Amino acid sequence: MDAKITKLLKISGFKAIFALKILIRQADMDEILQQIRTDLRRSMNGIASKSMREKGLHYKLNFGVDVPRLRELSKRYPIDAQLAELLWRQETRELKILATMLYPVHEFDMDKADEWVKEIPNHEIREQVSMNLFQKLDFADKLVQKWTDSKDEEVRTSGYWLFARLLIVKSGLVNKTNQNEIMEKMISDLSAGSYFLRLSAQRALTFLGRTAESFSKKILDGIQDLQTSGDAAKKEIFDSLSFEFTDFPD
């Protein structure tokens, strides 16, 4: 990198100046990335990393740093799209989570959201990107509507999880979605083979049902078949939602 910069300094012209600016900025990003890695090593928790692996959370590299600590570290670095993209491309747990904290919300558009949702490697990252970034977008309702209608189960899972997040924070964007249509899809996916698809659907249904008695009654009516299912997982979902909504407060 230094050799390229030295070479460009000897060349005049607009293109050379532009290329030089790009190289200098890339050098800055690489330097920040190295500093972040140093900070992560200092905060490393081997026990937590091992525990995550045992629970099925597999990353190429995992420092075991908890999320509150990552939030503290994120304050040391610039809110910058290029940096966030660089971090997101790394196969390291903490760098991906930091990417969701450092991407400028106003620069994150629909195309970028559609790109990132297909690159989510596991449910932990889904939770973090939904909470730290997706739910803050002023078009989050459009993402929910689009993703919950996807044939891709992973994308649909993220759509349900984002919907749950909007319900949790009581976002006004929820009212811009077709809640009844999404509810029917989620009820249907309670019988899906994917554990995280079922989990996301159940979580979103729980928070949707809490918003109005009309929704809780529709949900209870829609899950009656699960009550007589021979599948223990489906029966557990029925029991959980039934317990949640049977005595809906006035």
C-alpha positions in Angstrom: 0.0 0.0 0.0 2.8 2.5 0.9 4.6 1.7 -2.4 1.4 2.5 -4.4 0.9 5.8 -2.6 4.6 6.8 -3.2 4.2 6.0 -6.9 1.0 8.0 -7.2 2.6 11.0 -5.5 5.0 11.2 -8.4 2.2 11.3 -11.0 0.2 14.5 -11.6 -3.4 14.7 -12.9 -7.0 14.3 -11.6 -7.1 10.5 -11.9 -3.9 10.1 -9.9 -5.2 12.4 -7.2 -8.5 10.5 -7.1 -6.8 7.1 -6.9 -4.5 8.5 -4.2 -7.5 9.5 -2.1 -9.0 6.0 -2.5 -5.7 4.4 -1.4 -5.2 6.7 1.6 -8.8 6.0 2.7 -8.3 2.3 2.3 -5.1 2.5 4.3 -7.1 4.3 7.0 -9.8 1.6 7.0 -7.2 -1.1 7.2 -5.5 0.7 10.2 -8.9 1.0 12.0 -9.6 -2.7 11.3 -6.3 -3.6 12.9 -7.0 -1.5 15.9 -10.5 -3.1 16.3 -8.9 -6.5 16.2 -6.4 -5.4 18.9 -9.3 -4.2 21.1 -11.1 -7.5 20.6 -8.1 -9.5 21.6 -7.8 -7.5 24.8 -11.5 -8.1 25.5 -11.4 -11.8 24.5 -13.4 -14.3 26.6 -12.4 -17.8 25.7 -15.0 -19.4 28.0 -17.8 -17.5 26.3 -16.5 -18.4 22.9 -16.3 -22.1 23.8 -19.9 -21.9 25.2 -21.2 -20.4 21.9 -19.6 -23.2 19.9 -21.1 -25.8 22.1 -24.5 -24.2 21.6 -24.1 -24.4 17.8 -22.9 -20.8 17.1 -20.1 -21.4 14.7 -17.9 -18.6 13.3 -14.5 -18.7 11.6 -13.3 -16.5 14.5 -15.1 -15.7 17.7 -13.5 -13.7 20.5 -16.4 -14.3 22.9 -16.8 -10.6 23.6 -20.3 -9.8 25.0 -22.6 -7.3 23.2 -22.5 -4.6 25.9 -18.7 -4.5 25.6 -19.0 -4.3 21.8 -21.3 -1.3 22.2 -18.6 0.4 24.3 -16.0 -0.4 21.7 -18.2 0.8 18.8 -18.1 4.4 20.3 -14.3 4.5 19.6 -14.8 4.2 15.9 -16.5 6.3 13.2 -20.0 5.7 11.9 -18.9 5.0 8.4 -20.5 2.9 5.6 -17.1 1.8 4.1 -15.9 0.7 7.5 -19.1 -1.1 8.2 -19.0 -2.9 4.8 -15.4 -3.9 5.5 -16.4 -5.3 8.9 -19.5 -7.1 7.6 -17.3 -9.0 5.0 -15.1 -10.5 7.7 -15.9 -14.0 9.0 -15.6 -12.9 12.6 -18.5 -12.7 15.0 -17.6 -9.4 16.7 -16.7 -7.6 13.5 -20.1 -8.5 11.9 -21.9 -7.2 15.0 -19.9 -4.0 15.0 -20.8 -3.6 11.4 -24.4 -3.4 12.3 -23.6 -0.7 14.9 -21.4 1.4 12.7 -23.4 1.6 9.4 -25.0 5.1 9.0 -28.7 4.4 9.0 -29.4 7.2 6.5 -27.0 5.7 4.0 -28.4 2.2 4.3 -30.9 1.7 1.4 -33.4 -1.0 0.3 -31.0 -2.7 -2.0 -28.3 -2.9 0.7 -30.9 -4.3 3.1 -31.9 -7.0 0.5 -28.2 -7.8 0.1 -27.4 -8.1 3.8 -30.4 -10.1 4.7 -29.2 -12.9 2.4 -25.8 -12.8 4.0 -26.9 -13.3 7.6 -24.9 -16.4 8.8 -26.9 -17.3 11.9 -29.6 -16.2 14.3 -27.4 -14.2 16.6 -26.4 -11.9 13.7 -30.0 -11.8 12.7 -31.0 -10.5 16.1 -28.2 -7.9 16.1 -28.7 -6.5 12.6 -32.5 -6.3 13.2 -32.1 -4.5 16.5 -29.1 -2.3 15.6 -29.9 -1.4 12.0 -33.0 -2.8 10.3 -35.6 -1.6 12.8 -34.2 2.0 12.6 -34.8 2.3 8.9 -37.7 4.5 7.8 -38.6 1.8 5.3 -38.5 -1.1 7.7 -42.2 -1.7 7.1 -41.5 -2.3 3.4 -38.8 -4.8 4.4 -41.1 -6.7 6.6 -43.8 -6.8 3.9 -41.3 -8.0 1.3 -39.3 -10.4 3.4 -42.3 -12.1 5.0 -43.5 -12.9 1.5 -40.2 -14.4 0.4 -40.0 -18.1 -0.6 -36.6 -18.2 1.0 -37.1 -19.4 4.5 -34.0 -17.6 5.8 -35.2 -14.3 4.5 -38.7 -15.0 5.8 -37.3 -15.7 9.2 -35.5 -12.4 9.2 -38.8 -10.7 8.1 -40.6 -12.2 11.1 -37.9 -11.2 13.5 -37.8 -7.7 12.2 -41.6 -7.5 12.5 -41.2 -8.6 16.1 -38.6 -5.9 16.7 -40.9 -3.2 15.4 -43.7 -4.5 17.7 -41.4 -4.5 20.7 -40.3 -0.9 20.2 -43.9 0.1 19.3 -42.9 1.5 16.0 -45.6 3.3 14.0 -44.3 1.5 10.9 -46.2 -1.6 12.1 -49.4 0.1 11.1 -48.1 0.4 7.5 -47.8 -3.3 7.2 -50.6 -5.8 6.3 -50.7 -7.3 9.8 -53.5 -9.8 9.1 -51.7 -11.1 6.0 -48.4 -11.5 7.9 -50.2 -13.1 10.9 -51.6 -15.8 8.6 -48.2 -16.5 7.1 -46.6 -16.7 10.6 -49.3 -19.1 11.8 -48.7 -21.3 8.8 -44.9 -21.3 9.5 -45.4 -22.5 13.0 -45.5 -25.9 11.4 -42.3 -25.4 9.3 -39.3 -27.6 9.6 -36.9 -24.8 10.4 -36.5 -24.2 14.1 -35.6 -20.6 13.7 -38.4 -19.9 11.3 -40.9 -21.3 13.9 -39.2 -19.4 16.7 -39.3 -16.1 14.8 -43.0 -16.6 13.8 -43.9 -17.5 17.4 -42.1 -14.5 18.8 -43.7 -12.1 16.4 -47.2 -13.6 17.0 -46.7 -13.2 20.7 -46.0 -9.5 20.4 -48.7 -9.0 17.8 -51.3 -10.7 20.0 -50.4 -8.3 22.8 -51.3 -5.3 20.7 -55.1 -6.1 20.5 -57.5 -8.7 21.7 -58.8 -9.1 18.1 -55.3 -10.3 17.1 -54.9 -12.6 20.1 -58.3 -14.3 19.3 -57.4 -14.8 15.6 -54.1 -16.3 16.6 -55.7 -18.7 19.1 -58.3 -19.7 16.4 -55.5 -20.2 13.9 -53.4 -22.5 16.1 -56.0 -25.0 17.2 -54.7 -27.7 15.0 -51.4 -27.6 16.9 -53.2 -28.6 20.1 -53.9 -32.1 18.8 -50.6 -32.5 16.9 -48.5 -35.5 17.7 -45.5 -33.3 17.3 -44.2 -32.2 20.8 -42.7 -29.0 19.4 -46.0 -27.9 17.8 -47.8 -28.8 21.0 -45.4 -26.7 23.0 -46.0 -23.7 20.7 -49.7 -24.1 21.2 -49.3 -24.2 24.9 -47.1 -21.2 25.0 -49.3 -19.0 22.8 -52.5 -20.3 24.5 -51.1 -19.4 27.9 -50.1 -16.0 26.6 -53.6 -15.1 25.2 -56.2 -17.1 27.0 -56.6 -14.4 29.7 -56.1 -11.3 27.6 -56.4 -8.3 29.8 -59.2 -5.8 29.3 
